Amino acid sequence: MAAIPDTKVKTRNNLLGYIRNVYGIALEKKLISEDPFEHVKSFPQSEKFEKEPTPLTPEQAKRLLDAAEPEILPFIAIGLFAGLRTAERDELNWRDIHLSGPEPEIDLEKKISKTGRRRSVPIQPALKAFLEPSAQTEGRIVPLTCNGKVSYQNARERAVKKAGLWPWPENALRDSFVSYRYKSTGSAETTSQEAGHSIGVPTITFENLLCMEKMPFDVSLKFIA
């Protein structure tokens, strides 16, 4: 991969992450005795091209949630409070969302998870409050479809414009979750596990996500918890 100069660093690290995942699964299943990529470092990202995260402020997040139509609200809330990727939310089913019990969670199947590994994402009280009114026992969280495929772009665009957040920053929901969750837990490892980052690939520079330092800490904490 290093011999292909036109390949973006992010692409190289993504590919490296997929390879690591394969060997990680093989190691778990005891098909191999050691991981040959254990000490292989990720490709360094040039600071010049490092993309700045774009988390929403609590006030912006509230405006977006207030503006969201009922059909799109669970999709937005899960991205904001659980950090699931857009592609993961596309396939998420209500049967994977467990709101009852002492530890509510989203049970993300490995066929849905980008890393190809099953993961459990805790449902924070704020997310639970947004999901309970719409909760079902079965069916995709986004009922809007077009030719059998998930179609929510128009509803999301209406919500974003109504909230005054157009043009929409790419990955704003996931950036928000990672930022505030890290601020709340103080643990990069916990945040990384819940966000489902590829094994061994530092896809998030957590220190760069602490832009909410400009806001009162209690506001940041209440937003995610």
C-alpha positions, 0 to 999 in steps of 0.5 A: 500500500505504501508503494501507491503514492496516489492512495490517500492515507485514510484509505491505506489505514482503512485497508490495513484495518480490514487486514488486522480485523481478519487476523484478529478474528483468526486469532480469536478462533485459534486458527493462528497462534499470533497476529503478524500485524500486531506491531505494524504501525498505521500510516502517518497522517499529514497534519496539513490534510488532517480533517477537523472534527465537526461536533455539534454544540448542545444547542445545535443538537437540540435544534436538530432533534426538535426539527426532526420529523418522527420518521427520521428522529430515531435515525438522528438520535442514534447517530448523535447519542450512540455514534453509529455510522450512517451505513450501520444505521441504514441496516439497524433493526428495532429488534437489535435495540434493547431498551428494557433491563438495567443496562439498555444497549444496541446489539450491533450484528457483525454483518452490520458493523463496519469492522465485521465484529459484533459490538454492544453500544450502551444506550444512554438515558438521553437516547432512551428518552428519544427512542421509547416513543417510537420503539417497535419490536421489529423493522428498520429504524427508518421506515422511509423507503424507495424501491425497497431501499432506505430513503431518508435524505429528504427528511434529514435535509428538511430537519437540518435546514429547519435547524439552521445547520445547512450545509450539513457537516459530514460526520457531525453526529458521529463526531458529536458522540465521540467528542462528548462521550470521551469528555464524559468517560475520560477514556479513549479506549471505552469511547473507541470500543463503543464507536466501533473503531477498526482494530489498531487503527487510530481513526480518531485523534481524541485530543483534537475532539475536545473543542467543547472545552469552550463550553461549560463542562456540565453542559457537555456532560448532560448532553451525552448522559 
